[in-house]
Amino acid sequence: MFHPLPLFVGLRYTRAKRRNHFISFISLISMLGIMLGIIALIVVLSVMNGFHKEIQERILGMASHATLSDPQGGISDWAGLVEQVRAHPQVVGAAPYVEIESMLMNAGRTSAAILRGILPDQEDAVSDLRRDMLLGSVEDLRADAFNIILGSELAAVLGIGVGDKVTVVTPQVNATPVGVMPRLKAFNVVGLFEVGMADYDRGAGFMHMADAARLMRLGNNAEGVRIKLEDMFQAPLVAREIAYSLDAMYQVSDWTQAHRNFFAALRTEKRMMTIILFLIVAVAAFNIVSTLVMVVTDKQADIAVLRTLGASPARIMAIFMVQGTAIGFAGTLLGVIGGVLLGWNVEPIVASIEGFFGVHFLDPSIYYISALPSDVRAADVLRIGGGAFLMSVFATLYPAWRASRTDPAEALRYE
């Protein structure tokens, strides 16, 4: 295929003005089909990557990469445990916490919520709560003040705002003369946050860790330590390394377990979308088959002459493989360049279209995202470009093989 003769003749056939202009048209359509298919695939996957990255950042902005916990009696020396965890080279930050599954009540309205007790001065090391605050401040959470910060949707459901009170009902119970009663405590709402994820905006709240420990009767103990890692994809491995390096036994969990089904669904969605869009590229690539079949038919006499001059069947096959590969390479190259450029500029292009037509494709009140995110990844581009080019090469094999089987005498009989 890389011999000078097949390269010269194959590229000449690609450039030449053919007598049959329909063949040239089919070649152009094949190249444009590959190009448009690759552009569509790169742009769609880049937008999906952008959405997944945005969702992942929002989830992990509140959830920790990994946790070490003792849900039974709590951890008394949590400060020492935090220092031990921070000593690991992969750990970016660590902070103690107490978590409560509770019921919130206000004026006859109730809603379940996960409340997390935190230390405001250490929470920035493991979450983005400060960034997501709508009203109030994280510093308003003070020990023994019984202040609370709620998700914006949760506050709306309860009909409360900053400055109001909400009653927290905990799973802990009190024994009274009239029977067992749940523990109730009124909290002052001092802030609202909005992450953009219903799991948190609708079902989460924050209080000072000392107040949470008191509600859960943990004394001065913490339930566990939340950990933020340099590489969150190493969370399962690093979390267990940390646990094995400690003297005591702790329950270990990481974000891949807490959100396994959600992220698995995202991966499945991306995989299926890739397969569906790759069919567009496959259809365009196999148009090369019809192009080369017509070229082989049109060049029967040329093939016969080359054979009589001593060209081997392998070289005849290589000539038409060069021609088909050139079409595939051109379409792939143009598609990759166009897809990357479009993927990098999806956001301003969509913004321009929205401004021109006066529409909004993503309503912020519904999606929490006002712009179309895009994340062009080199690995995706290489896989798409490489896959499309290989399909183009495979599409040339059958027509090129048919050309190599041409009988010179039969082809020249009526010339």
Steps between C-alpha positions, in 0.01 A plus 500: 500500500791734574693409183551805271290353216180434700536835678550691174220332307257487795544871579478583128166320481385701802596833342417424138203643312303184435281444200227384735425801716256298708795311649660829602172606657473176700861540617425852618185384678697223672764746619241753620302224672805387696585860584149590622468174694828563682406862573163392641661226710772724644260785579234280658752310714668827600166645613418179687844513664430861597164411655647202683788711630260770616278249678800324649643825634166595652456164666857481629487864600277382786582130527848394604738295288531252788399463865622316807227456760399330822119523504469308829672705767669773301867597493634671810845595365371633171757781496783246509330293229468809278874565536583138416279509192648829380847345516420275201656647182178459297281686753419864426278560803317330786231612744285335771123468475183368665211393278134484603203350318225730619156643444451877478171662601354847471139612530358159416741438212752217524787377289773241541858625483859393554662746739876518526684642796818678390776725627474820292873571516587154359213438258665689213764225484245238388197677344386807308222601739631855528490539119139377482357729768204711383430679828690514826848373576661175611650690796148547638516136611626534858520241775199494737320767295283237327515669161436315176557551126247339265477423130294756309235251383473343845439845653236573235318172575497584871397859431787655691786740434795655674402617847223240547507196725470134405452198726743211455377152593783249548495118513615523864214465752433617855330287764224704667220420747257485207721270295780516250513831315724606210757766569398843371709814478424840349771646276545849359528512120806718433572419136391337175712323240439378146715234334285432196437138600163403647661247737663789687276801432190300594633270769806633682598745771804598706552585866799530732653164587466565874124546464468188285706295748275617782187398309651157431634468857856463381644744753816648353541218250476520121331234292785494250741687276430615146792494256576690181762345270730633232367243253141408580512202263753340736254531791429125547870415513620799705216475754590140576870581516423764763275263695763225505764746625295593810503318831122489553235344275277737305221460249631611156290638216565714194305697240497213250292298747269781608411596141581177319166462318486862389848509350453154350189633323700794365770266368241277336331800339830624357592152373166451323510848349849428366382179335195669344697793361780273377243340269491831309875477447468133404238574234722773353808278515329216318394741226864465404417141400251612237738773384788258449279237336399755237860616461618141451234448235595826330873418505486144369712588197758688712526204735552261209776719353677521836476123538649440153783741588590281795301644792421227751149443641627630837603831341167532319326443833726758665413763233130491589569474872702822469210670325241393759734571789567850364124571504470365854807688622378831357155456654647395834749787513239763410253344744745497790607861437140617462379300800774627732452862392123475537532317832724773639254770393162337567416739782551830310339356185188392690494835682511680164215287362294564814562874472415508130173307531411622850467152649655306789590137440579446869265675740702570820188461713466140379854378429703726737740540206468805277778409256570186301812345657759327281807298588704386198718207607800391299430132569151528347631687196772241440256209535248659265757601240681167518178299482370696202829467312520124564144455373599690186799272446293184553240632256763500223598135536222329303495734194882502491505120515248482214727731297799275562302202361439671164594282200696719248388300197135519596524871581666586163281275285276781377749789520 
